[in-house]
């Protein structure tokens, strides 16, 4: 009888042990499945010409497209046919320049300084706004007539003429605060030294200036002339920059390109005002 009770007790103990082990295994399995799944990092997809065309056709602005090009990996085809296709799809010059810069950075070894194309690629004068963007300075019509002749010993006897410029209206629409960063994008064969920075004399309904032909003398032409000296730095082909600092007082100003027209047909001058 005692032996029988011992066998029954042993059997019950085995059953209970198996039940406990089953619960333990189940708990381990449940806890492993209830936890967070391991995170996997998907590789960032490289942008292509087609990616840019889709963004342009979807109506996204240049600012967002350029930012995406600059921050995401990309491999672009920029041969003549590809550029024509991109332009036909509506891509702006700014977007194309960003693609070119990205491609140049990828192709340039890390130990070399990459050649960066300028963001500006149209002839004109620009100022840098508070966001670091180059904004075109709108030109106005200027009429110029020649005055008296001056013989210069500096230019080995070459005859120069006084020029008197006239712009309608007493004020420019653009008002800037110093320091002002200016960019000049020049035509082929033209240097920034051929441009003139001029301070206008104000009349009741117009602005005027007096300078010498050729833009050779700048501020050395005498007190009666209105050139303001400036020193440019060449940043890229056709691209020059200079800064107008606090040494230049307030007033109405203009940047006169070389080869500006005469009194009959007029020409253009990039105008702006500087606040005190």
C-alpha positions in Angstrom: 0.0 0.0 0.0 2.8 2.4 1.0 4.6 1.6 -2.2 1.5 2.4 -4.3 1.1 5.8 -2.6 4.7 6.6 -3.4 4.3 5.7 -7.1 1.2 8.0 -7.3 3.1 10.9 -5.6 5.9 10.5 -8.0 3.6 10.5 -11.0 1.8 13.7 -9.8 5.2 15.4 -9.3 6.3 14.5 -12.9 3.0 15.9 -14.3 3.3 19.2 -12.2 6.9 19.6 -13.4 6.0 19.2 -17.0 3.2 21.8 -16.6 5.6 24.4 -15.1 8.1 23.8 -17.8 5.4 24.3 -20.4 4.3 27.6 -18.9 7.9 28.7 -18.8 8.5 28.0 -22.5 5.2 29.7 -23.4 6.2 32.8 -21.5 9.6 32.9 -23.2 8.0 32.6 -26.6 5.4 35.3 -25.9 7.9 37.7 -24.5 10.1 37.3 -27.6 7.2 38.0 -30.0 5.7 40.9 -28.0 8.9 43.0 -28.0 9.7 45.6 -30.7 11.0 44.2 -34.0 14.6 45.1 -35.0 14.8 48.3 -37.1 16.3 48.0 -40.6 17.8 51.1 -42.3 16.7 51.4 -45.9 19.4 52.8 -48.3 18.6 56.3 -49.5 17.6 56.2 -53.2 19.9 58.2 -55.5 18.2 60.9 -57.6 18.5 61.0 -61.4 17.4 63.3 -64.2 14.0 61.6 -64.2 13.6 62.4 -60.5 14.2 66.1 -61.2 11.8 66.1 -64.1 9.1 64.6 -61.9 9.6 67.2 -59.3 9.5 70.0 -61.9 6.3 68.7 -63.5 4.6 68.3 -60.1 4.9 72.0 -59.6 7.5 72.1 -56.8 9.4 75.4 -56.5 13.0 75.9 -57.4 14.0 76.4 -53.7 12.7 72.9 -52.7 14.1 71.2 -55.8 17.6 72.7 -55.4 17.6 71.9 -51.6 16.7 68.3 -52.5 19.4 68.1 -55.1 22.0 69.5 -52.6 21.1 67.2 -49.7 20.3 63.8 -51.4 22.7 61.6 -53.4 22.3 61.9 -57.1 23.7 60.7 -60.4 22.9 63.0 -63.3 23.4 62.9 -67.0 24.2 66.4 -68.2 25.3 66.0 -71.8 23.8 68.3 -74.4 20.7 66.1 -75.1 20.0 65.6 -71.4 20.1 69.4 -70.8 17.7 70.0 -73.7 15.3 67.4 -72.3 15.5 69.0 -68.8 14.9 72.4 -70.2 12.0 71.2 -72.3 10.5 69.7 -69.1 10.6 73.1 -67.5 13.7 72.9 -65.3 15.1 76.4 -64.6 18.7 77.5 -65.0 19.1 77.5 -61.2 18.0 73.8 -61.0 20.4 72.8 -63.8 23.3 74.7 -62.1 22.6 72.8 -58.8 22.7 69.5 -60.7 26.0 70.5 -62.4 27.5 71.4 -59.0 26.4 68.1 -57.5 28.0 66.2 -60.3 31.2 68.2 -60.1 31.4 67.5 -56.3 31.0 63.8 -56.8 33.7 63.7 -59.6 36.3 65.8 -57.7 38.7 64.0 -55.3 38.3 64.9 -51.7 41.8 66.4 -51.5 41.1 68.9 -54.2 39.0 72.1 -54.0 36.0 71.5 -56.3 35.2 74.0 -59.0 31.7 75.4 -58.1 29.6 77.0 -60.8 28.0 80.3 -59.7 24.3 80.2 -58.8 23.9 83.3 -61.1 24.4 82.6 -64.8 22.6 85.6 -66.5 24.3 88.9 -67.3 23.4 91.6 -64.8 24.0 93.0 -61.3 22.7 91.3 -58.1 22.6 91.9 -54.3 22.6 89.2 -51.6 19.4 89.2 -49.5 19.1 88.2 -45.8 18.6 84.5 -46.8 21.9 84.4 -48.8 20.2 84.4 -52.2 21.4 86.6 -55.1 18.5 88.9 -56.2 18.7 90.8 -59.5 18.9 94.6 -59.3 16.4 95.9 -61.8 17.9 98.3 -64.4 16.5 101.7 -65.3 16.9 103.7 -68.5 19.8 106.1 -68.5 20.5 108.8 -71.2 24.1 109.9 -71.6 25.5 112.8 -73.5 29.2 113.7 -74.0 30.7 116.9 -72.5 34.2 118.4 -72.9 37.3 116.6 -73.9 40.1 115.8 -71.4 43.6 114.7 -72.3 45.0 112.1 -70.0 48.8 111.6 -69.4 48.0 108.4 -67.6 46.7 106.9 -70.8 49.5 108.3 -72.9 47.6 111.1 -74.4 44.4 109.3 -75.2 41.5 111.7 -75.4 38.7 111.1 -72.9 35.3 112.7 -72.7 33.1 113.8 -69.8 29.8 112.0 -69.8 26.6 113.3 -68.2 24.0 110.8 -67.3 20.3 111.4 -66.6 17.7 109.0 -65.1 14.0 110.0 -64.8 12.6 109.9 -61.2 14.2 111.1 -58.0 14.3 107.7 -56.2 15.1 104.1 -56.9 12.5 101.5 -56.1 15.2 99.3 -54.4 16.4 100.4 -50.9 19.3 98.5 -49.2 21.2 98.7 -45.9 25.0 98.3 -45.6 27.0 96.2 -45.8 25.7 95.3 -49.2 27.2 92.3 -51.2 27.1 92.9 -54.9 27.7 90.4 -57.7 28.4 91.3 -61.3 27.9 88.7 -64.0 29.6 90.1 -67.0 29.4 89.3 -70.8 32.2 87.5 -72.6 35.3 89.6 -72.9 34.2 92.2 -70.3 35.9 92.7 -66.9 34.3 94.1 -63.7 36.8 97.0 -63.9 34.9 98.3 -66.9 31.8 98.9 -64.7 31.3 102.1 -62.7 29.7 102.5 -59.3 28.1 106.0 -59.3 26.5 108.3 -56.7 23.7 110.3 -58.2 23.0 114.0 -57.8 19.4 114.6 -57.0 17.1 117.0 -58.8 13.4 117.6 -58.2 12.3 114.8 -60.6 15.5 113.1 -61.8 18.9 111.7 -60.9 22.2 112.7 -62.6 25.8 111.9 -62.6 29.1 113.0 -64.3 31.9 110.6 -65.2 34.6 109.9 -67.8 34.3 107.6 -70.8 35.9 104.2 -70.4 35.6 103.8 -66.6 39.3 104.2 -66.2 39.7 106.8 -63.5 36.8 105.9 -61.2 37.2 108.1 -58.1 40.4 109.8 -59.2 38.6 111.8 -61.9 38.1 114.8 -59.5 35.6 116.1 -57.0 33.2 117.1 -59.8 32.7 113.6 -60.9 30.6 111.0 -59.2 32.5 107.7 -59.3 32.7 105.6 -56.1 35.7 103.3 -55.8 35.2 99.6 -55.4 37.4 96.5 -55.3 36.1 93.3 -56.9 37.1 89.7 -56.3 36.7 87.2 -59.1 34.7 84.2 -57.9 34.1 82.2 -61.1 34.1 82.8 -64.9 32.2 86.0 -65.6 31.4 86.4 -61.9 32.8 89.2 -59.6 31.8 90.2 -56.1 32.4 93.3 -54.0 31.0 94.8 -50.8 29.6 98.3 -50.2 30.5 99.0 -46.5 29.9 101.8 -44.0 32.6 104.0 -45.6 30.1 104.7 -48.4 27.4 107.1 -47.2 23.7 106.9 -48.0 22.0 108.2 -51.1 21.0 107.1 -54.6 23.4 104.9 -56.5 23.8 103.1 -59.8 26.1 100.5 -61.4 26.8 101.5 -65.0 27.8 98.7 -67.5 30.4 99.5 -70.2 29.1 100.5 -73.6 26.0 102.3 -72.4 24.0 104.1 -75.0 23.8 107.8 -75.8 21.1 110.5 -75.3 19.3 109.3 -78.4 18.8 105.6 -77.8 19.4 105.3 -74.0 21.0 102.5 -72.1 20.6 100.8 -68.8 21.9 101.3 -65.3 21.3 99.2 -62.2 19.9 101.5 -59.5 19.4 101.3 -55.8 19.3 103.5 -52.7 21.3 103.2 -49.5 19.8 104.2 -46.2 21.8 106.1 -43.6 
